[in-house]
Amino acid sequence: MMQEVTRVPENVVQKPSLGGLFTTFLRLGLIAFGGPAAMVHIRNTVVEKKKWIGKEVFRNGMALCQTIPGATGMQLCAYVGLQARGFAGALVCYVGFILPSFALMMALSALYAAFQAVPFVVSVFGSLRALIVALMAFGAWNFGKSYLKKWEDFLIAIAAAALFWFGLGPVWVLVIAAALGIALKFRRATEVPKQSGSNHLFVAMRGLVILLAVVVALLIVFFFTDRRLFDLALLMMKVDFFAYGGGAGSIPLMLHEVVDLRHWMTTATFMDGIALGQVTPGPIVITATFVGSILQGALGGIVASGGVFLPSFVLVILITPFFSKLQTLPLFRKAIDGVLCSFVGLILSVALRMGLGVAWDLPRILLALGAFAALILRVEALWVILAGVGISFFVH
């Protein structure tokens, strides 16, 4: 007699271990190429595969992270961890996700400082830009399947792509998308989802207070022992706190502060750091690690990284409990839908812009098409990236 198989309902939320959270987000950090496209992999992992948080909770987290300054993908990791396991979960997800790009940037910065250039590495990863375009195009396609259901949804996505393409800042794009979501009334009000782990969100404030106390203590030590480290930490905190529009929004601010105001390095050197930041996984704000490493060695890289990542993390912890309450407002939920639809357009616009920067030839076209086809066929992004690295040795 065959044993009956019990199906797990889609809305069941599984409680992960801290170790499971860390290793999962460490792995996600390894394949976090393509900026916003990495959020697709986060969603597929934590919602579809692991069922650590529900679909609606994730949707609201995406909208939250899109409306506050900082690196969106990293903040989403902290949000997932916060919902799943409170402050400790947020911390391990955040650290796990950024650790691969931090370690790689520290290594590349050391090579740059020693040899003033890493042409082979830059050349190989330059060939990988075709692969990154494919990853971002897949991100737009995947999110479009989830959030573009009616003609109004497509209208908002197209409008967002066009506005961003012609130079409107992403913050204003999101504001307009939220207004369109309300004005078009394109979705009926849905039931307010129950937040996984909502009871411990305010309890997470205790962990945040401890973290901030440690940071203040370190700043005091830097102030009296090494004023350059103190200035570096405060500068990077300032950059992240005002970097609206995701990690890319940090680059003009960082350039202005590091090159124009303080003259810590030349524009050419700073642009080399941006190039290395573009070929590493994770957000482009990892350029801060390069700046700190060139200025103050390994300790400077650690301090700059901590400074530029701290405000994003703190904002997620502070705002999430109140954001959950805002969900009960029907107009607010329509605005969230507008923001999510606009995100499809933003990803597509960025993919097109990056595509224009690739020196396309037949091998790179085949590489991009092959990667996109593999992702459509549900091949894990990690294997797509590894295969692309191997192929790039012969394409670059």
N, C-alpha and C positions, 0 to 999 in steps of 0.2 A: 504493500500500500504506500503510495507516494505521500511524502510529508508536505503539508500545506505551507506555502511560503507567505510570511507575514510582511506586508508592504509598510514602509515607514511613510507616514503622511508628509507631503511637501512642506507643510508649515511647522514641522517639528524642529526645534532648535536644540542642537547638541552643545553641551558645555565642554570646551576644550581645556587641556592642561596648559600651563604656562610654557612648558617645554615644547608642546605641540605648536603653540602659537609662534614661538621663536623660530623653530626650524622651518615652519611653513613660510613665514615672512622673510626669512633669510633666503630661501629658495626663490620667492617672488622677487626679492631684491636683485638676484642674479640675472633675471630676465627682464628687468624693468627698463628696457630700451623703448624709445619712442614717446617719452613723456606721458600725455594723457592716455595713450593706448594701454599703458601698464595697468590702468584702472579696470580694464576689461578682464585681465587675468586675476586681479584681486577679487572682482565680483564672481567670476566663474568658480574660484577656489572656495571662498568663504560662504557663498550663498548656495551655489548649485552642488558642489562636491561635498564640502564639509558640513554644510547646513549649520554654521555657527551663528549666523544672524539671519533674520527673515528678509525677503525681498524689499518690503516697504521700509524697513529699518535702514537697509543699505541705500535705498533711493534717497531717503532724507539725509543720510550721512553725506552722500555725494553733493546734494544741494547745499548743505551746511559748509562743506569744505570749499565749494566754489564761491561762497559769498564772504569768506574771511581771508585776510592776507596770509601769505605763506605758500609753501609747496603743497599743492593739492593732493598729489598721490601719497605723500608721507602723512599728511593729516588724516587721510582716509584710513591709513593703516592704524593710526592711533585711535581713531573713532571705532574701528572694528574691535580692537583690543579692549577699549573702554566698555563697549556694550557687552562683550563676552566675559571679561574677567576683571573689570574695574581698572583702577590706576595701574596696578602691576601688569595687567594685560596690555594696556595702552603703551606702557614703557617698553615691554619686550617686543611688541610688534613694531614699534617705531625704530628701536635700535636694530632689530633684526633686518628690517627692510633697507636701512641706509648703510649697514655695515659693509656689504660687498663694494658699493661704489666708493665709500670712504677709504677702504683698504687699497683699492686699485688706484685711486687718485693720489693717495700718499706715496705709493710706489712710483707712479709716473712723475710726480713732482720731484721726488728724489733723483730720478734719472734726468729730468730736465735740469735740475740744479747742477748736476755733475757734468752733463754733456751739452747743455744749452739747447738740445733738440733731440727728438725721438722720431726721426723721419720714417723709419720702417713701421713703427707702431701706428703713427698717424696715417701712413699710406694704407695699411691694411684696414684700419677702421674707417678710413675714407671710402673704401669700396663697400663697407657695410652700410653706408647711408642708404643705398638702394633697398637693403633689407629693412632698415628702420622705416622707410616710407611705406613698405608693405605692411609692417606691423601697425602703423597708424591708420592706414586705410582699412585694415581689418577691424580696428577699434571702432571706427566710424560705422562700418557695416554692422557690427555686432550690437552696438548701442542703438543703432537705428531700428534693428529688429525688435528691440525691447520697448522703445519709447515712442516711435513714430507709428501711430495707429490711425489717425484721422488726418484729413487735409490740413486742419489747423496746425497739427504737429509739424507736418512737412513745411508749412509756411514759416513757422518760427525758426526751424532749423536752417532753411535757406536764407532767411533774413539775417540770422546770426552769422552764417558763413560769409555773406556778402559784406556786412558791416565790418567784420573783423578783417576781411581781405583788403578793404579799402582804408584801413588804418584806424578804425575806432577802437579804443582801448577795450580789453575784455571785460572790465568792470562795467562799463557803460553798455556793452552788449548784453550782459546778464541782467542789468536793470531793465533794459528795453524788453528782453525776453520775458521777464517776470510780469511786466506791465501788459504785454500781449497775452500772456497766459490768463491774466485776470479779465482783460477786456473781451477776449474772444469767447470766454466761458466754454472752452472746448472740452472740458471734462466735468462730469458730475462729481459732487463731493463724495469721497470714499470714506469708508470707516477708518477711524484713527487707529493705526497699528499699535499693538502693545510692544513697548521697548524691551528687548531682551536685556536683562540685568539692570533695569531702570532703578531698582531700589538702591543700588550701590553707586549711582552716578554722583550724588552729592557727597557720599562717603569718600569718593576719590579726591575730594578737596584736601583731605588730610595729607594724602601722599604728595599732592602738589605743594602744599605749604612746606613740607620737609625738603622737597627738591629745591624750591626757591631759597630756602634758608642755606642750603649747601652752596648754591650758586652765589649768593651774596657773600658768604664767607670766602669763597675763592676769589671773588672780585676784590675784596679787601686785601687779601694776600698779594694779588697781582699789583694793586695800587702802591703798596709799600716796597715790593721787591722788583717788579719789572713793569714800568709804566707803559711800555709798548704793548705788552700782552693785555693790560687793562684796556688801553685804547682800542686794540684789535677786537676784544670781546664785545665792548659796547657798540662799536661800529657795526659789527655783524648782526647784533641784536636789532639795531636800528634798521638795517637793510631789510631784514626779514619781516619786521613789524609793519613796514610800509610797502611791502612787495605785493600789491594787489595783482590779480590775474595769474596766479601760479608762480612757480619758480622762475620762469623767464622774466617776470617783472622785477626780479632782484638785480638783473645784470646792469641796466642803466644806472640804478642807484649805487651799486657797488663800484662801477667805473667812475662815477662822479666823485665818490668819497675817496677811493684809493688812489686814483690817478690825478684828477683835477684839483682836489682840495689838499690832500696830504702828500702828493708826489712820492708815494711809497714805491711805485714802479712805473715803467713807461707803458704807454698804450699798447705797444707791440707785445710786451711781455704779458700784459693782462689778456690780450686777445689769444695768446698761446694757451693761457689757462682756460679760456672759454672753449677752445678747440678740444682740449683734453676732456673738459666737462661734457662735451657733446658725444664723445665716443665711449664714455663710461656708462654703465647702467645707472638708473636713478635720476633725480632731478638735476637740472643744469646749475642749480644753486650750489652744487658740490664744488663749483669754481672757488668758493670761499676756502675750501681746504687747500687748494693750490696757492691762493694768496697768502694764507697763514704759513704754509710750509716754506715758500720762497722768502718770506720776511723773517721768520723766527724758527725755522727748522721744524722738526717733528712736533715739538710742543706747540709751536704756533699753529700748525695744521689742526691739532686737536682742539685748541682753544677757539680758533676761527670756526671750526665745524660746530662745536657746542654752541657758540653764540648765534650762528645763523639758523640752527635747528630748534633752539629753545622756544622762541616766541610762537612758532607754529604749533608746537606741542601744547604749550600753556593755553593758547586760545581755544583749542579743541576741548580741553578739560573744562575750561571756564564756561564755555558757551553751550556745550551739549545739553546740560540739564534744562536750560531755559529754552533751547531750540525745540526740545521735545514738547514743551507746553505750547509753543507757538503753532505746532501742528494742528491743534484743535480748531484753529481759525480757518474756515472754508476758503477765504480769499488767499490766505497764506499758502494753502495747499495747492491752489491753482497757480500761484506764482512759482511754487516749486516745480510743478509740471512744465511750466514755461522754461525755467532754467535748465531742466534736464533735456528738453528738446533742443535748446540752443547748444548744449554741449556736443551733440552730434555734429552740428554745423561747425563748431570750433575745431573739433578734431579733424574734420575733413579739410578745413581751410589750412590748418597747420600742415597736414599731409601734402597738400598741393604746393605750399610754399617750400617745404623741404624737398619735394620732388623737383622743383625748378633749380635747386642748388646742386643736384646730382649730375655728374658728367655721364649722361646716359649713352651706353653703347649696347650691342647685342648681348654680351654676357651679363651686364647689370640688369637689363630688361628681363632676361630669363631668370636671373636670381630673384628679382622682386616678384615676378609672376609665380614662380615656383613656391616662394615663401607664402604668398597669399593663398595659393591653392592648398598648401599643406595645412595652414591655419583653418581654412574652411572645412577641411576634412578632419578637423579636431586633433591634429598632431600638436603635442605640447610645445609651447613657445620656446622652452629651454632647448629642445632638440632642434628646432628651427634655427635658433641662434647659433648653436654649436656647429651645425652643418654649414651655416652661412660663413662662420669664421674660417672653417676649413676651405671652403670654396674661394673665399676672398684672398687667400694666399696666391691663388692662380689668376685672380681677376684684377688685382690692384696694379 
